[in-house]
Amino acid sequence: MKKIFNTKQLTMLGLLTAVLLLMAYTPLGYLNIGPLAITLNMIPVALAAITLGPAGGAIMGGVFGLTSFLQCIGVGGSSAMGVVLFGINPFFAFLQRFLPRVLDGLLIGYIFKWVRKISNVQISCFITGFCSAFFNTVFFMSALVLLFGNTAYMREMIAGRNVIAFICAFVGINAVFEMIASTVITGLVGFALFKAKIITAPEK
């Protein structure tokens, strides 16, 4: 760990982890609507990816994934869908909740670096915030269909529709709200931290 992060970065990782846990275990992070929840927990993941790179994003994504999985067993709240999926296959439920968030954090860490090479910090932060919510939805739903698509629970929800049409209809306004919120908040907070020189970013 010391080879990956210095003391300042470890402190930032700890602070962002605390923020994510606070959001995960209070109404700040989730707004449950039907089987899905509008979640803002990808915002600390995005900020970690911006400030700590792909490794930091992946670690924070893992924390997010663990809190999401724990909801399947009623720890820190309850997810209606998670409870059902855990009852079908606990191991697949863990993979479906955990891996997409780790991949999300890892990928957006690289996205910030790539965009930073061709643009300024502010635009890079906004794009990273959008991508965090976008890929969270894409990876989460892809894992859901891949791991549970053949179950009676999923077949009933899909109801013979095209998979892409099902995903778009299922996530609906939830995903749109998450992408807008993540884009705006990550962009503003990330840029404010840079202006205050609390954190630094890779130069072009």
N, CA and C atoms as a LAMMPS dump frame, in Angstrom:
ITEM: TIMESTEP
0
ITEM: NUMBER OF ATOMS
612
ITEM: BOX BOUNDS ff ff ff
-5.0000000000000000e+02 5.0000000000000000e+02
-5.0000000000000000e+02 5.0000000000000000e+02
-5.0000000000000000e+02 5.0000000000000000e+02
ITEM: ATOMS id mol type element x y z
1 1 1 N 0.825 -1.204 0
2 1 2 C 0 0 0
3 1 3 C 0.862 1.259 0
4 2 1 N 1.965 1.244 0.768
5 2 2 C 2.817 2.418 0.816
6 2 3 C 3.455 2.708 -0.527
7 3 1 N 3.643 1.681 -1.343
8 3 2 C 4.242 1.88 -2.653
9 3 3 C 3.237 2.501 -3.622
10 4 1 N 1.941 2.317 -3.343
11 4 2 C 0.904 2.84 -4.224
12 4 3 C 0.495 4.25 -3.808
13 5 1 N 0.305 4.492 -2.511
14 5 2 C -0.168 5.771 -2.009
15 5 3 C 0.805 6.334 -0.977
16 6 1 N 0.991 7.651 -1.016
17 6 2 C 1.746 8.304 0.044
18 6 3 C 0.799 8.648 1.196
19 7 1 N 1.345 9.28 2.245
20 7 2 C 0.539 9.553 3.442
21 7 3 C -0.653 10.451 3.136
22 8 1 N -0.423 11.488 2.335
23 8 2 C -1.509 12.4 1.974
24 8 3 C -2.612 11.671 1.206
25 9 1 N -2.212 10.796 0.309
26 9 2 C -3.19 10.059 -0.475
27 9 3 C -3.942 9.044 0.375
28 10 1 N -3.249 8.421 1.324
29 10 2 C -3.92 7.494 2.236
30 10 3 C -4.955 8.232 3.09
31 11 1 N -4.614 9.445 3.488
32 11 2 C -5.561 10.26 4.253
33 11 3 C -6.794 10.57 3.418
34 12 1 N -6.576 10.947 2.16
35 12 2 C -7.692 11.224 1.264
36 12 3 C -8.548 9.979 1.055
37 13 1 N -7.898 8.825 0.899
38 13 2 C -8.63 7.575 0.731
39 13 3 C -9.486 7.285 1.96
40 14 1 N -8.923 7.524 3.144
41 14 2 C -9.677 7.301 4.365
42 14 3 C -10.871 8.231 4.485
43 15 1 N -10.684 9.507 4.121
44 15 2 C -11.779 10.471 4.19
45 15 3 C -12.905 10.118 3.211
46 16 1 N -12.519 9.754 1.996
47 16 2 C -13.527 9.404 1
48 16 3 C -14.25 8.114 1.384
49 17 1 N -13.532 7.178 1.99
50 17 2 C -14.168 5.946 2.46
51 17 3 C -15.187 6.261 3.546
52 18 1 N -14.828 7.176 4.454
53 18 2 C -15.753 7.579 5.513
54 18 3 C -17 8.241 4.929
55 19 1 N -16.805 9.081 3.921
56 19 2 C -17.943 9.737 3.267
57 19 3 C -18.842 8.705 2.602
58 20 1 N -18.231 7.747 1.922
59 20 2 C -19.026 6.724 1.239
60 20 3 C -19.807 5.883 2.245
61 21 1 N -19.171 5.499 3.341
62 21 2 C -19.862 4.706 4.361
63 21 3 C -21.003 5.496 4.99
64 22 1 N -20.776 6.789 5.219
65 22 2 C -21.842 7.64 5.749
66 22 3 C -23.026 7.672 4.792
67 23 1 N -22.724 7.815 3.517
68 23 2 C -23.794 7.843 2.519
69 23 3 C -24.49 6.492 2.413
70 24 1 N -23.71 5.41 2.492
71 24 2 C -24.268 4.073 2.318
72 24 3 C -25.204 3.687 3.455
73 25 1 N -24.916 4.184 4.66
74 25 2 C -25.689 3.772 5.829
75 25 3 C -26.623 4.85 6.353
76 26 1 N -26.872 5.846 5.536
77 26 2 C -27.868 6.876 5.84
78 26 3 C -28.664 7.133 4.561
79 27 1 N -29.758 7.856 4.66
80 27 2 C -30.543 8.172 3.455
81 27 3 C -29.8 9.047 2.44
82 28 1 N -28.613 9.541 2.784
83 28 2 C -27.866 10.396 1.859
84 28 3 C -27.447 9.658 0.598
85 29 1 N -27.24 8.353 0.704
86 29 2 C -26.68 7.608 -0.418
87 29 3 C -27.682 6.883 -1.279
88 30 1 N -28.823 6.523 -0.722
89 30 2 C -29.794 5.727 -1.468
90 30 3 C -31.187 6.316 -1.366
91 31 1 N -31.903 6.272 -2.466
92 31 2 C -33.325 6.582 -2.478
93 31 3 C -34.008 5.391 -3.124
94 32 1 N -34.588 4.528 -2.295
95 32 2 C -35.182 3.295 -2.804
96 32 3 C -36.513 3.574 -3.482
97 33 1 N -36.593 3.168 -4.743
98 33 2 C -37.819 3.3 -5.535
99 33 3 C -38.057 1.974 -6.237
100 34 1 N -39.024 1.19 -5.749
101 34 2 C -39.27 -0.121 -6.345
102 34 3 C -38.096 -1.051 -6.12
103 35 1 N -37.814 -1.948 -7.085
104 35 2 C -36.721 -2.906 -6.917
105 35 3 C -35.344 -2.275 -7.004
106 36 1 N -35.241 -1.111 -7.647
107 36 2 C -33.956 -0.428 -7.773
108 36 3 C -33.88 0.756 -6.81
109 37 1 N -32.69 1.314 -6.688
110 37 2 C -32.502 2.488 -5.834
111 37 3 C -31.702 3.523 -6.607
112 38 1 N -32.089 4.795 -6.437
113 38 2 C -31.259 5.87 -6.946
114 38 3 C -30.106 6.018 -5.958
115 39 1 N -28.899 5.841 -6.425
116 39 2 C -27.743 5.895 -5.541
117 39 3 C -26.776 6.992 -5.956
118 40 1 N -26.252 7.672 -4.96
119 40 2 C -25.237 8.705 -5.185
120 40 3 C -23.866 8.232 -4.721
121 41 1 N -23.771 6.949 -4.378
122 41 2 C -22.524 6.436 -3.816
123 41 3 C -21.392 6.329 -4.831
124 42 1 N -21.714 6.492 -6.089
125 42 2 C -20.632 6.469 -7.072
126 42 3 C -19.852 7.785 -7.102
127 43 1 N -20.363 8.819 -6.426
128 43 2 C -19.668 10.108 -6.41
129 43 3 C -18.349 10.029 -5.64
130 44 1 N -18.316 9.473 -4.415
131 44 2 C -17.007 9.3 -3.762
132 44 3 C -16.059 8.4 -4.555
133 45 1 N -16.625 7.434 -5.285
134 45 2 C -15.793 6.571 -6.137
135 45 3 C -15.144 7.408 -7.231
136 46 1 N -15.922 8.295 -7.829
137 46 2 C -15.392 9.161 -8.879
138 46 3 C -14.323 10.103 -8.333
139 47 1 N -14.554 10.66 -7.161
140 47 2 C -13.569 11.568 -6.569
141 47 3 C -12.278 10.823 -6.221
142 48 1 N -12.403 9.573 -5.795
143 48 2 C -11.211 8.766 -5.514
144 48 3 C -10.446 8.487 -6.8
145 49 1 N -11.175 8.199 -7.871
146 49 2 C -10.522 7.943 -9.157
147 49 3 C -9.785 9.185 -9.65
148 50 1 N -10.371 10.356 -9.404
149 50 2 C -9.755 11.62 -9.82
150 50 3 C -8.506 11.917 -9
151 51 1 N -8.611 11.769 -7.693
152 51 2 C -7.521 12.178 -6.804
153 51 3 C -6.464 11.108 -6.595
154 52 1 N -6.839 9.831 -6.735
155 52 2 C -5.928 8.735 -6.416
156 52 3 C -5.648 7.808 -7.592
157 53 1 N -6.287 8.067 -8.728
158 53 2 C -6.027 7.251 -9.905
159 53 3 C -6.826 5.962 -9.934
160 54 1 N -6.545 5.09 -10.889
161 54 2 C -7.3 3.839 -11.05
162 54 3 C -7.299 2.956 -9.801
163 55 1 N -6.166 2.873 -9.102
164 55 2 C -6.095 2.03 -7.899
165 55 3 C -7.05 2.544 -6.824
166 56 1 N -7.043 3.862 -6.604
167 56 2 C -7.943 4.449 -5.623
168 56 3 C -9.396 4.276 -6.012
169 57 1 N -9.68 4.454 -7.308
170 57 2 C -11.043 4.255 -7.785
171 57 3 C -11.512 2.824 -7.583
172 58 1 N -10.64 1.858 -7.85
173 58 2 C -10.992 0.445 -7.685
174 58 3 C -11.243 0.106 -6.217
175 59 1 N -10.399 0.651 -5.327
176 59 2 C -10.588 0.392 -3.89
177 59 3 C -11.921 0.958 -3.413
178 60 1 N -12.205 2.206 -3.794
179 60 2 C -13.469 2.81 -3.389
180 60 3 C -14.651 2.095 -4.018
181 61 1 N -14.469 1.642 -5.259
182 61 2 C -15.511 0.858 -5.895
183 61 3 C -15.774 -0.428 -5.131
184 62 1 N -14.706 -1.036 -4.61
185 62 2 C -14.863 -2.244 -3.806
186 62 3 C -15.631 -1.976 -2.522
187 63 1 N -15.357 -0.832 -1.886
188 63 2 C -16.104 -0.462 -0.673
189 63 3 C -17.577 -0.271 -1.007
190 64 1 N -17.84 0.42 -2.1
191 64 2 C -19.216 0.625 -2.555
192 64 3 C -19.886 -0.721 -2.814
193 65 1 N -19.174 -1.617 -3.502
194 65 2 C -19.736 -2.924 -3.82
195 65 3 C -20.059 -3.733 -2.573
196 66 1 N -19.184 -3.669 -1.568
197 66 2 C -19.43 -4.407 -0.323
198 66 3 C -20.663 -3.878 0.399
199 67 1 N -20.81 -2.545 0.47
200 67 2 C -21.99 -1.988 1.135
201 67 3 C -23.258 -2.353 0.374
202 68 1 N -23.169 -2.405 -0.942
203 68 2 C -24.321 -2.79 -1.753
204 68 3 C -24.701 -4.25 -1.501
205 69 1 N -23.675 -5.118 -1.43
206 69 2 C -23.946 -6.536 -1.177
207 69 3 C -24.547 -6.744 0.21
208 70 1 N -24.058 -6.02 1.2
209 70 2 C -24.556 -6.184 2.561
210 70 3 C -26.04 -5.85 2.666
211 71 1 N -26.522 -5.003 1.755
212 71 2 C -27.952 -4.703 1.746
213 71 3 C -28.788 -5.931 1.381
214 72 1 N -28.16 -6.886 0.704
215 72 2 C -28.865 -8.124 0.349
216 72 3 C -29.229 -8.93 1.588
217 73 1 N -28.499 -8.707 2.677
218 73 2 C -28.774 -9.434 3.917
219 73 3 C -29.236 -8.483 5.02
220 74 1 N -29.666 -7.299 4.615
221 74 2 C -30.279 -6.372 5.549
222 74 3 C -29.34 -5.556 6.394
223 75 1 N -28.055 -5.492 6.037
224 75 2 C -27.09 -4.695 6.782
225 75 3 C -27.009 -3.308 6.161
226 76 1 N -27.316 -2.283 6.932
227 76 2 C -27.284 -0.922 6.413
228 76 3 C -28.421 -0.622 5.469
229 77 1 N -29.568 -1.21 5.741
230 77 2 C -30.708 -1.052 4.843
231 77 3 C -30.987 -2.338 4.107
232 78 1 N -31.978 -2.297 3.258
233 78 2 C -32.351 -3.508 2.53
234 78 3 C -32.681 -3.183 1.09
235 79 1 N -32.231 -4.046 0.189
236 79 2 C -32.532 -3.912 -1.231
237 79 3 C -33.52 -5 -1.616
238 80 1 N -34.678 -4.601 -2.126
239 80 2 C -35.706 -5.583 -2.494
240 80 3 C -35.163 -6.577 -3.509
241 81 1 N -34.489 -6.064 -4.534
242 81 2 C -33.92 -6.952 -5.536
243 81 3 C -32.783 -7.778 -4.946
244 82 1 N -31.937 -7.152 -4.152
245 82 2 C -30.808 -7.861 -3.573
246 82 3 C -31.226 -9.035 -2.717
247 83 1 N -32.3 -8.877 -1.951
248 83 2 C -32.803 -9.965 -1.105
249 83 3 C -33.218 -11.151 -1.964
250 84 1 N -33.905 -10.871 -3.056
251 84 2 C -34.345 -11.944 -3.952
252 84 3 C -33.154 -12.631 -4.603
253 85 1 N -32.204 -11.842 -5.108
254 85 2 C -31.032 -12.42 -5.776
255 85 3 C -30.181 -13.232 -4.807
256 86 1 N -30.047 -12.763 -3.583
257 86 2 C -29.297 -13.512 -2.575
258 86 3 C -29.963 -14.85 -2.297
259 87 1 N -31.288 -14.86 -2.287
260 87 2 C -32.023 -16.107 -2.072
261 87 3 C -31.842 -17.097 -3.21
262 88 1 N -31.64 -16.578 -4.42
263 88 2 C -31.443 -17.447 -5.582
264 88 3 C -30.035 -18.022 -5.596
265 89 1 N -29.022 -17.146 -5.439
266 89 2 C -27.625 -17.577 -5.466
267 89 3 C -26.767 -16.527 -4.755
268 90 1 N -26.402 -16.778 -3.503
269 90 2 C -25.628 -15.774 -2.742
270 90 3 C -24.308 -15.39 -3.401
271 91 1 N -23.594 -16.373 -3.999
272 91 2 C -22.301 -16.076 -4.618
273 91 3 C -22.475 -15.18 -5.83
274 92 1 N -23.448 -15.489 -6.687
275 92 2 C -23.718 -14.649 -7.849
276 92 3 C -24.185 -13.261 -7.419
277 93 1 N -24.946 -13.2 -6.33
278 93 2 C -25.405 -11.902 -5.824
279 93 3 C -24.217 -11.046 -5.408
280 94 1 N -23.215 -11.674 -4.78
281 94 2 C -22.007 -10.942 -4.403
282 94 3 C -21.277 -10.435 -5.639
283 95 1 N -21.09 -11.313 -6.627
284 95 2 C -20.399 -10.9 -7.844
285 95 3 C -21.144 -9.766 -8.54
286 96 1 N -22.454 -9.862 -8.586
287 96 2 C -23.256 -8.868 -9.297
288 96 3 C -23.21 -7.509 -8.61
289 97 1 N -23.061 -7.503 -7.31
290 97 2 C -23.008 -6.257 -6.554
291 97 3 C -21.592 -5.694 -6.448
292 98 1 N -20.585 -6.551 -6.416
293 98 2 C -19.225 -6.128 -6.11
294 98 3 C -18.394 -5.807 -7.355
295 99 1 N -18.302 -6.751 -8.286
296 99 2 C -17.406 -6.583 -9.425
297 99 3 C -17.72 -5.361 -10.293
298 100 1 N -18.984 -5.064 -10.6
299 100 2 C -19.255 -3.885 -11.433
300 100 3 C -18.725 -2.591 -10.826
301 101 1 N -18.766 -2.488 -9.499
302 101 2 C -18.324 -1.258 -8.849
303 101 3 C -16.802 -1.148 -8.856
304 102 1 N -16.107 -2.277 -8.705
305 102 2 C -14.643 -2.263 -8.786
306 102 3 C -14.203 -1.883 -10.195
307 103 1 N -14.835 -2.488 -11.204
308 103 2 C -14.505 -2.179 -12.599
309 103 3 C -14.81 -0.719 -12.918
310 104 1 N -15.905 -0.219 -12.388
311 104 2 C -16.28 1.18 -12.6
312 104 3 C -15.182 2.099 -12.073
313 105 1 N -14.775 1.898 -10.814
314 105 2 C -13.751 2.751 -10.219
315 105 3 C -12.42 2.675 -10.943
316 106 1 N -12.055 1.474 -11.365
317 106 2 C -10.8 1.286 -12.09
318 106 3 C -10.833 1.999 -13.438
319 107 1 N -11.917 1.812 -14.18
320 107 2 C -12.018 2.38 -15.523
321 107 3 C -12.067 3.9 -15.499
322 108 1 N -12.842 4.482 -14.584
323 108 2 C -12.944 5.942 -14.591
324 108 3 C -11.644 6.6 -14.117
325 109 1 N -10.83 5.85 -13.362
326 109 2 C -9.509 6.369 -13.022
327 109 3 C -8.67 6.58 -14.267
328 110 1 N -8.747 5.624 -15.2
329 110 2 C -8.03 5.765 -16.472
330 110 3 C -8.683 6.822 -17.356
331 111 1 N -10.004 6.893 -17.32
332 111 2 C -10.708 7.892 -18.128
333 111 3 C -10.279 9.298 -17.722
334 112 1 N -10.18 9.569 -16.412
335 112 2 C -9.745 10.894 -15.969
336 112 3 C -8.351 11.202 -16.503
337 113 1 N -7.449 10.236 -16.438
338 113 2 C -6.093 10.457 -16.934
339 113 3 C -6.085 10.741 -18.428
340 114 1 N -6.886 9.993 -19.181
341 114 2 C -6.933 10.172 -20.635
342 114 3 C -7.502 11.542 -21
343 115 1 N -8.627 11.899 -20.365
344 115 2 C -9.26 13.176 -20.678
345 115 3 C -8.369 14.338 -20.243
346 116 1 N -7.676 14.163 -19.116
347 116 2 C -6.799 15.221 -18.604
348 116 3 C -5.684 15.554 -19.588
349 117 1 N -5.295 14.606 -20.43
350 117 2 C -4.222 14.842 -21.392
351 117 3 C -4.653 15.78 -22.51
352 118 1 N -5.971 15.873 -22.743
353 118 2 C -6.457 16.681 -23.857
354 118 3 C -7.366 17.828 -23.405
355 119 1 N -7.617 17.91 -22.075
356 119 2 C -8.53 18.945 -21.607
357 119 3 C -8.092 19.445 -20.243
358 120 1 N -8.859 20.412 -19.692
359 120 2 C -8.517 20.958 -18.38
360 120 3 C -9.132 20.12 -17.259
361 121 1 N -8.762 20.469 -16.026
362 121 2 C -9.202 19.691 -14.87
363 121 3 C -10.718 19.716 -14.71
364 122 1 N -11.332 20.886 -14.887
365 122 2 C -12.768 21.005 -14.661
366 122 3 C -13.56 20.088 -15.595
367 123 1 N -13.255 20.156 -16.884
368 123 2 C -13.954 19.295 -17.842
369 123 3 C -13.682 17.824 -17.533
370 124 1 N -12.459 17.515 -17.166
371 124 2 C -12.098 16.139 -16.837
372 124 3 C -12.909 15.62 -15.654
373 125 1 N -13.135 16.485 -14.659
374 125 2 C -13.923 16.093 -13.488
375 125 3 C -15.383 15.839 -13.859
376 126 1 N -15.952 16.725 -14.687
377 126 2 C -17.341 16.539 -15.108
378 126 3 C -17.504 15.242 -15.901
379 127 1 N -16.6 14.987 -16.817
380 127 2 C -16.689 13.77 -17.64
381 127 3 C -16.518 12.523 -16.781
382 128 1 N -15.6 12.575 -15.831
383 128 2 C -15.396 11.444 -14.943
384 128 3 C -16.635 11.177 -14.094
385 129 1 N -17.278 12.238 -13.619
386 129 2 C -18.507 12.083 -12.845
387 129 3 C -19.609 11.427 -13.659
388 130 1 N -19.763 11.862 -14.905
389 130 2 C -20.769 11.254 -15.763
390 130 3 C -20.457 9.789 -16.011
391 131 1 N -19.21 9.497 -16.346
392 131 2 C -18.821 8.119 -16.656
393 131 3 C -18.98 7.199 -15.453
394 132 1 N -18.76 7.726 -14.252
395 132 2 C -18.915 6.911 -13.056
396 132 3 C -20.338 6.387 -12.936
397 133 1 N -21.317 7.267 -13.092
398 133 2 C -22.718 6.838 -13.004
399 133 3 C -23.113 5.988 -14.203
400 134 1 N -22.647 6.363 -15.388
401 134 2 C -23.006 5.631 -16.605
402 134 3 C -22.495 4.188 -16.551
403 135 1 N -21.211 4.03 -16.246
404 135 2 C -20.655 2.678 -16.215
405 135 3 C -21.171 1.868 -15.031
406 136 1 N -21.491 2.536 -13.932
407 136 2 C -22.095 1.829 -12.806
408 136 3 C -23.396 1.16 -13.242
409 137 1 N -24.217 1.898 -13.984
410 137 2 C -25.483 1.354 -14.472
411 137 3 C -25.257 0.255 -15.497
412 138 1 N -24.367 0.497 -16.453
413 138 2 C -24.119 -0.482 -17.512
414 138 3 C -23.566 -1.779 -16.938
415 139 1 N -22.559 -1.68 -16.075
416 139 2 C -21.937 -2.888 -15.512
417 139 3 C -22.894 -3.619 -14.573
418 140 1 N -23.637 -2.867 -13.764
419 140 2 C -24.57 -3.468 -12.814
420 140 3 C -25.662 -4.253 -13.539
421 141 1 N -26.264 -3.628 -14.547
422 141 2 C -27.348 -4.285 -15.273
423 141 3 C -26.833 -5.426 -16.147
424 142 1 N -25.64 -5.268 -16.726
425 142 2 C -25.059 -6.338 -17.532
426 142 3 C -24.801 -7.575 -16.672
427 143 1 N -24.252 -7.353 -15.469
428 143 2 C -24.008 -8.467 -14.559
429 143 3 C -25.317 -9.108 -14.12
430 144 1 N -26.348 -8.302 -13.924
431 144 2 C -27.654 -8.82 -13.536
432 144 3 C -28.202 -9.768 -14.601
433 145 1 N -28.168 -9.325 -15.847
434 145 2 C -28.682 -10.151 -16.948
435 145 3 C -27.812 -11.376 -17.169
436 146 1 N -26.485 -11.194 -17.101
437 146 2 C -25.565 -12.304 -17.348
438 146 3 C -25.686 -13.393 -16.285
439 147 1 N -25.755 -13.001 -15.022
440 147 2 C -25.744 -13.973 -13.934
441 147 3 C -27.125 -14.507 -13.573
442 148 1 N -28.159 -13.699 -13.792
443 148 2 C -29.494 -14.109 -13.357
444 148 3 C -30.526 -14.116 -14.483
445 149 1 N -30.071 -13.907 -15.717
446 149 2 C -31.008 -13.803 -16.832
447 149 3 C -31.866 -15.03 -17.065
448 150 1 N -31.384 -16.203 -16.67
449 150 2 C -32.136 -17.441 -16.9
450 150 3 C -33.021 -17.83 -15.728
451 151 1 N -33.05 -17.011 -14.691
452 151 2 C -33.891 -17.335 -13.533
453 151 3 C -35.34 -16.916 -13.796
454 152 1 N -36.262 -17.553 -13.08
455 152 2 C -37.675 -17.218 -13.238
456 152 3 C -37.936 -15.763 -12.851
457 153 1 N -37.214 -15.283 -11.85
458 153 2 C -37.368 -13.898 -11.385
459 153 3 C -37.068 -12.909 -12.502
460 154 1 N -35.957 -13.131 -13.208
461 154 2 C -35.578 -12.226 -14.281
462 154 3 C -36.435 -12.422 -15.518
463 155 1 N -36.779 -13.664 -15.83
464 155 2 C -37.623 -13.894 -17.015
465 155 3 C -38.971 -13.204 -16.864
466 156 1 N -39.473 -13.177 -15.643
467 156 2 C -40.753 -12.509 -15.399
468 156 3 C -40.629 -11.002 -15.608
469 157 1 N -39.497 -10.421 -15.179
470 157 2 C -39.304 -8.983 -15.35
471 157 3 C -39.037 -8.62 -16.811
472 158 1 N -38.22 -9.438 -17.482
473 158 2 C -37.912 -9.155 -18.888
474 158 3 C -39.146 -9.32 -19.755
475 159 1 N -39.959 -10.322 -19.443
476 159 2 C -41.255 -10.539 -20.112
477 159 3 C -41.143 -10.59 -21.631
478 160 1 N -40.109 -11.272 -22.115
479 160 2 C -39.966 -11.476 -23.546
480 160 3 C -39.432 -10.299 -24.322
481 161 1 N -39.086 -9.215 -23.641
482 161 2 C -38.564 -8.039 -24.336
483 161 3 C -37.104 -8.218 -24.718
484 162 1 N -36.66 -7.399 -25.672
485 162 2 C -35.241 -7.322 -25.993
486 162 3 C -34.488 -6.891 -24.744
487 163 1 N -33.303 -7.489 -24.522
488 163 2 C -32.547 -7.219 -23.296
489 163 3 C -32.224 -5.741 -23.154
490 164 1 N -31.776 -5.104 -24.241
491 164 2 C -31.431 -3.68 -24.174
492 164 3 C -32.668 -2.84 -23.862
493 165 1 N -33.797 -3.193 -24.473
494 165 2 C -35.035 -2.465 -24.205
495 165 3 C -35.455 -2.641 -22.75
496 166 1 N -35.262 -3.852 -22.22
497 166 2 C -35.584 -4.114 -20.816
498 166 3 C -34.725 -3.262 -19.896
499 167 1 N -33.412 -3.213 -20.159
500 167 2 C -32.496 -2.456 -19.302
501 167 3 C -32.864 -0.975 -19.311
502 168 1 N -33.118 -0.433 -20.49
503 168 2 C -33.463 0.992 -20.598
504 168 3 C -34.755 1.304 -19.851
505 169 1 N -35.748 0.423 -19.995
506 169 2 C -37.027 0.644 -19.323
507 169 3 C -36.897 0.455 -17.82
508 170 1 N -36.053 -0.488 -17.418
509 170 2 C -35.933 -0.838 -16.008
510 170 3 C -35.223 0.258 -15.211
511 171 1 N -34.109 0.75 -15.739
512 171 2 C -33.352 1.771 -14.995
513 171 3 C -34.013 3.139 -15.116
514 172 1 N -34.568 3.433 -16.286
515 172 2 C -35.37 4.629 -16.49
516 172 3 C -34.819 5.904 -15.895
517 173 1 N -35.696 6.589 -15.167
518 173 2 C -35.381 7.901 -14.611
519 173 3 C -34.299 7.805 -13.54
520 174 1 N -34.195 6.63 -12.904
521 174 2 C -33.155 6.444 -11.885
522 174 3 C -31.769 6.742 -12.454
523 175 1 N -31.477 6.107 -13.597
524 175 2 C -30.156 6.255 -14.205
525 175 3 C -29.921 7.686 -14.667
526 176 1 N -30.948 8.323 -15.22
527 176 2 C -30.82 9.705 -15.689
528 176 3 C -30.491 10.626 -14.518
529 177 1 N -31.216 10.466 -13.418
530 177 2 C -30.973 11.296 -12.239
531 177 3 C -29.565 11.069 -11.701
532 178 1 N -29.142 9.8 -11.632
533 178 2 C -27.806 9.478 -11.125
534 178 3 C -26.723 10.123 -11.982
535 179 1 N -26.884 10.062 -13.306
536 179 2 C -25.871 10.619 -14.2
537 179 3 C -25.783 12.139 -14.074
538 180 1 N -26.933 12.793 -13.966
539 180 2 C -26.935 14.254 -13.808
540 180 3 C -26.287 14.643 -12.484
541 181 1 N -26.717 13.984 -11.4
542 181 2 C -26.189 14.312 -10.074
543 181 3 C -24.693 14.039 -9.984
544 182 1 N -24.265 12.887 -10.505
545 182 2 C -22.853 12.525 -10.43
546 182 3 C -22 13.478 -11.262
547 183 1 N -22.486 13.848 -12.43
548 183 2 C -21.748 14.769 -13.295
549 183 3 C -21.563 16.127 -12.616
550 184 1 N -22.65 16.692 -12.121
551 184 2 C -22.608 18.036 -11.54
552 184 3 C -21.807 18.055 -10.232
553 185 1 N -22.124 17.13 -9.321
554 185 2 C -21.473 17.152 -8.004
555 185 3 C -19.997 16.8 -8.109
556 186 1 N -19.677 15.761 -8.868
557 186 2 C -18.264 15.389 -9.025
558 186 3 C -17.478 16.508 -9.687
559 187 1 N -18.063 17.103 -10.718
560 187 2 C -17.378 18.189 -11.416
561 187 3 C -17.1 19.37 -10.506
562 188 1 N -18.117 19.788 -9.75
563 188 2 C -17.965 20.96 -8.884
564 188 3 C -17.038 20.681 -7.702
565 189 1 N -17.242 19.547 -7.033
566 189 2 C -16.416 19.227 -5.862
567 189 3 C -14.972 18.963 -6.276
568 190 1 N -14.792 18.198 -7.342
569 190 2 C -13.44 17.901 -7.805
570 190 3 C -12.679 19.161 -8.167
571 191 1 N -13.311 20.044 -8.912
572 191 2 C -12.641 21.279 -9.319
573 191 3 C -12.375 22.192 -8.126
574 192 1 N -13.321 22.226 -7.169
575 192 2 C -13.12 23.048 -5.97
576 192 3 C -11.917 22.561 -5.165
577 193 1 N -11.743 21.25 -5.079
578 193 2 C -10.602 20.695 -4.352
579 193 3 C -9.287 21.068 -5.035
580 194 1 N -9.281 21.08 -6.356
581 194 2 C -8.08 21.466 -7.086
582 194 3 C -7.788 22.96 -6.909
583 195 1 N -8.826 23.777 -6.977
584 195 2 C -8.628 25.219 -6.815
585 195 3 C -8.095 25.543 -5.42
586 196 1 N -8.55 24.783 -4.43
587 196 2 C -8.104 24.992 -3.059
588 196 3 C -6.743 24.358 -2.795
589 197 1 N -6.211 23.677 -3.82
590 197 2 C -4.912 23.003 -3.723
591 197 3 C -4.884 21.936 -2.63
592 198 1 N -6.073 21.408 -2.328
593 198 2 C -6.144 20.302 -1.361
594 198 3 C -5.662 19.012 -2.01
595 199 1 N -5.935 18.903 -3.306
596 199 2 C -5.474 17.757 -4.059
597 199 3 C -4.84 18.26 -5.352
598 200 1 N -4.08 17.411 -5.962
599 200 2 C -3.436 17.738 -7.234
600 200 3 C -3.823 16.703 -8.264
601 201 1 N -3.642 17.055 -9.5
602 201 2 C -3.968 16.132 -10.589
603 201 3 C -2.776 15.989 -11.506
604 202 1 N -2.714 14.879 -12.235
605 202 2 C -1.637 14.726 -13.204
606 202 3 C -1.682 15.84 -14.232
607 203 1 N -0.542 16.369 -14.584
608 203 2 C -0.492 17.392 -15.625
609 203 3 C -0.663 16.761 -16.985
610 204 1 N -0.968 17.61 -17.98
611 204 2 C -1.133 17.103 -19.335
612 204 3 C 0.166 16.524 -19.853
